[in-house]
Amino acid sequence: MPQPDDVHRVLDTRGEESFAATYAAVLVVEALVLAALWLFSRHFSG
């Protein structure tokens, strides 16, 4: 029976640096996507 340390992890974050910059980048991308969708809806709604 494999030990918990031996099991392959999908997302192994041990020893990683802070993800604060990644979270901020994701928020910026989400805001840009929402703004683009809003602009497209305004443009194509007539």
Residue pairs with C-beta under 8 A, 6 or more apart in sequence:
13 19
